[in-house]
Amino acid sequence: MDAHLQALEDEHAWLAGRINIGKEFLYLSRRDCMACGPDMDETLFIVRRALISHGKKEYEMPAKIGVHPFSDVFFHAMPAYLPTMKACGCKWIGCYPDNPVKYGLPQTTSLLVFNEILTGCPVCVMDGTWITAMRTPAVTSLAAAELHPGAKRFGMFGCGVQGVEHVRFITKTLAKLEAVYIYDVRPEAMDNLCELVKDDVKIPVIKAAGPEEIAANCDVMSSATVIVREPVAAVKDEWVGRGKTILPCDLNTFWDPKTQLKADKYIVDSAEEHELFAQMGYFPGGLPNVYAQTGEVLAGLAAGRESDDELIVCSNIGMSVCDVAMARAVLAGALEAGAGVKLDL
């Protein structure tokens, strides 16, 4: 028996000792995931492994497919198989930008089904929203450390769940940071972020008066706002100087498309997924030429920053290889802790 198959047999035996495979599955709520899932340092380790496996093409992950009940919303099915981490599953995620204001609900909600690889049986259904909230800033922070390790000021556009976690995570990977700038169209969101991170972030968190202030002061910037087809272009191209690193989580929505098109290096987490979004109309001015994928840079297969004056854009819209890798860790923690509810299949 080869080593990979033996590892799957061992995984099956481990799971079978804790759950009746094929007869039941474990349900994990968001609270369960938060209690049993990896902390920030563990998340960075897990996500880095997943990204490097992606960069080395040690995965199976089709581009996201989805449905769109309204013009400004989407549901995406995100399956992935990651042999190196014995992780296989699918996340079903919806994004409704108006939810927070109209209904007092999160913009993003999701569930993730995790399957046992040897038999294919679903062994866990868990909240995917917390996993998304953790793996997304981990990707940004790992990419930032690789592309701009000496950064002294980080700017965050959007102060919702993702903004909060980005501010927390970025101080883990950018060791020379002296300040974090934040901006949101809702002043109360900035106040809330400052309150939530005050015990974790020991450098100043500055509430900017507008996007131009962040663009002028920050070496590295990220955005986690809404995802819509027509760019908002809140950050004007003329505000963005040479030597910056921009890491959007919201495609090209927030930034002037000119900035991405003129970048010396346009890096993406998944070229296939960006091409799919372009076909769907999310890059009306055209998808910039892709230099490399984030995992390829982390794996040392493509160069990152090669000069101080390079303008680099690294667009990470989220990959299910990171989701299933995180889900594997959440499931392991939950089974060890006896958390969750077992339900019949």
Residue pairs with C-beta under 8 A, 6 or more apart in sequence:
1 9
4 83
7 86
8 86
8 117
8 118
9 118
11 86
11 116
11 117
11 118
12 21
12 116
12 118
12 119
15 21
15 116
15 123
15 335
18 335
19 25
19 26
19 123
19 335
19 342
20 342
21 116
21 119
21 121
21 123
22 119
22 121
22 345
23 344
23 345
24 342
24 343
24 344
24 345
25 122
25 123
25 124
25 125
25 342
25 343
25 345
26 123
26 124
26 125
26 126
26 331
26 334
26 335
26 340
26 341
26 342
26 343
27 124
27 125
27 126
27 340
27 341
27 342
27 343
28 36
28 124
28 125
28 126
28 127
28 330
28 331
28 334
28 339
28 340
29 126
29 127
29 340
30 127
30 129
30 130
32 126
32 127
32 334
32 339
32 340
33 126
33 127
33 130
33 131
33 330
33 334
34 130
35 337
35 339
36 330
36 333
36 334
36 336
36 337
36 339
37 43
37 130
37 131
37 134
37 326
37 329
37 330
37 333
38 45
38 46
38 134
38 326
38 329
38 330
38 333
40 134
40 138
40 168
40 169
40 172
41 172
42 329
43 134
43 135
43 138
43 326
44 138
44 141
44 142
44 169
44 172
44 173
46 85
46 138
46 325
46 326
46 329
47 135
47 138
47 139
47 142
47 322
47 325
47 326
48 138
48 142
48 298
49 84
49 85
49 325
50 82
50 85
50 319
50 321
50 322
50 325
51 139
51 142
51 269
51 294
51 295
51 298
51 299
51 321
51 322
52 295
52 298
52 299
53 59
53 82
53 84
53 85
53 295
53 321
54 61
54 269
54 270
54 293
54 294
54 295
54 319
54 321
55 293
55 294
55 295
55 296
55 297
55 298
55 299
55 301
56 295
56 299
56 301
58 82
58 83
58 84
59 80
59 81
59 82
59 83
59 321
60 80
60 81
61 79
61 80
61 81
61 270
61 319
61 320
61 321
62 79
62 272
63 270
63 272
63 273
63 275
63 276
64 76
64 77
64 78
64 273
64 276
64 320
65 76
65 77
66 74
66 75
66 76
66 77
67 74
67 75
68 74
68 75
69 75
71 229
72 97
72 98
72 226
72 228
73 94
73 95
73 96
73 97
74 94
74 95
74 227
75 92
75 93
75 94
76 91
76 92
76 93
76 94
76 95
77 90
77 91
77 92
78 90
78 91
78 92
78 93
78 318
78 319
78 320
78 323
79 89
79 90
79 91
79 320
80 87
80 88
80 89
80 90
80 319
80 320
80 321
80 323
80 324
81 87
81 88
81 117
81 324
82 88
82 321
82 324
82 325
85 324
85 325
85 328
86 117
86 328
87 114
87 321
87 324
87 325
87 327
87 328
88 114
88 115
88 116
88 117
88 324
89 112
89 113
89 114
89 115
89 320
89 323
89 324
89 327
90 112
90 113
90 320
91 110
91 111
91 112
91 113
91 128
91 131
91 132
91 320
91 323
91 324
92 110
92 111
92 112
92 113
92 128
93 108
93 109
93 110
93 128
93 132
94 108
94 109
94 110
95 107
95 108
95 227
96 105
96 107
96 108
97 107
97 226
97 227
97 228
99 105
99 106
99 107
100 106
100 107
100 160
106 129
106 161
107 160
107 226
108 129
108 132
108 161
109 129
110 127
110 128
110 129
110 131
110 132
111 125
111 126
111 127
111 128
112 125
112 126
112 127
112 128
112 131
112 323
112 324
112 327
113 122
113 124
113 125
114 122
114 123
114 124
114 125
114 126
114 324
114 327
114 328
114 331
115 121
115 122
115 123
116 122
116 123
121 345
122 345
123 331
124 327
124 331
124 334
124 340
126 327
126 330
126 331
126 334
128 323
128 327
131 323
131 326
131 327
131 330
132 318
132 323
133 161
133 162
133 165
134 165
134 326
135 318
135 322
135 323
135 325
135 326
136 162
136 165
136 166
136 224
136 249
136 316
136 318
137 162
137 165
137 166
137 168
137 169
137 170
138 169
138 322
139 269
139 294
139 316
139 318
139 319
139 322
140 166
140 169
140 170
140 222
140 247
140 249
140 316
141 166
141 169
141 170
141 172
141 173
141 174
142 173
142 294
142 298
143 247
143 267
143 294
143 297
143 298
143 314
143 316
144 151
144 154
144 170
144 173
144 174
144 220
144 222
144 245
144 247
145 173
145 174
146 297
146 298
146 304
147 220
147 245
147 267
147 297
147 304
147 305
147 312
147 314
148 174
148 219
148 220
148 245
148 305
148 312
149 174
149 175
149 176
150 176
150 219
151 174
151 176
151 177
151 219
151 220
151 245
152 176
152 177
152 178
152 179
152 219
153 177
153 178
153 179
153 180
153 181
153 217
153 218
153 219
153 220
154 167
154 170
154 174
154 177
154 179
154 180
154 181
154 218
154 219
154 220
154 221
154 222
155 180
155 181
155 182
155 183
155 208
155 214
155 215
155 217
155 218
155 220
155 221
155 222
156 163
156 166
156 167
156 170
156 180
156 181
156 182
156 183
156 221
156 222
156 223
156 224
157 163
157 182
157 183
157 184
157 211
157 214
157 221
157 222
157 223
157 224
157 225
157 234
157 235
157 254
158 184
158 223
158 224
158 225
158 250
158 254
159 182
159 183
159 184
159 186
159 189
159 190
159 192
159 193
160 184
160 189
160 224
162 224
162 249
163 182
163 184
163 189
163 193
163 224
164 192
164 193
164 196
164 197
166 222
166 224
167 180
167 182
167 193
167 197
167 201
167 205
168 197
168 200
168 201
170 177
170 180
170 220
170 222
171 177
171 180
171 200
171 201
171 202
171 203
174 220
177 203
178 203
178 204
179 203
179 204
179 205
179 206
180 201
180 203
180 204
180 205
180 206
181 205
181 206
181 208
181 213
181 214
181 217
181 218
182 190
182 193
182 194
182 205
182 206
182 207
182 208
182 214
183 190
183 207
183 208
183 210
183 211
183 213
183 214
184 190
184 193
187 207
190 207
191 207
193 205
194 205
194 207
197 205
198 205
208 214
208 217
211 234
211 235
211 236
211 239
212 235
212 236
212 239
214 221
214 235
215 221
215 235
215 236
215 239
215 240
216 239
218 244
219 243
219 244
219 245
220 244
220 245
220 246
220 247
221 235
221 244
221 245
221 246
221 247
222 246
222 247
222 248
222 249
223 235
223 248
223 249
223 250
223 253
223 254
223 255
224 249
224 250
225 232
225 234
225 250
225 253
225 254
226 232
226 250
226 253
227 250
227 251
227 253
227 282
227 317
228 253
229 280
229 281
229 282
229 284
230 284
231 252
231 253
231 254
231 255
231 256
231 257
231 284
231 285
232 253
232 254
233 254
233 255
233 256
233 257
234 254
234 255
235 254
235 255
235 256
235 259
236 256
237 256
237 258
237 259
237 262
240 246
240 256
240 259
240 311
242 309
242 310
242 311
243 308
243 309
243 310
243 311
244 311
244 312
245 305
245 312
245 313
245 314
246 255
246 259
246 260
246 263
246 311
246 312
246 313
246 314
247 313
247 314
247 315
247 316
248 254
248 255
248 313
248 315
248 316
249 316
249 317
249 318
250 317
251 277
251 282
251 283
251 315
251 317
252 260
252 282
252 283
252 315
255 313
257 283
257 284
257 285
259 311
259 313
260 266
260 288
260 313
260 315
261 285
261 286
261 288
262 311
263 288
263 311
263 312
263 313
264 310
264 311
264 312
265 291
265 292
265 305
265 310
265 311
265 312
265 313
266 288
266 289
266 290
266 291
266 313
266 315
267 290
267 291
267 292
267 293
267 294
267 297
267 312
267 313
267 314
267 315
268 274
268 290
268 293
268 294
268 314
268 315
268 316
268 317
269 293
269 294
269 295
269 315
269 316
269 317
269 318
269 319
270 293
270 317
270 319
271 290
271 293
273 317
273 319
274 283
274 287
274 290
274 315
274 317
275 287
277 283
277 287
277 317
278 286
278 287
288 313
291 302
292 301
292 302
293 302
294 314
294 316
296 302
297 303
297 304
304 312
305 312
333 339
334 340
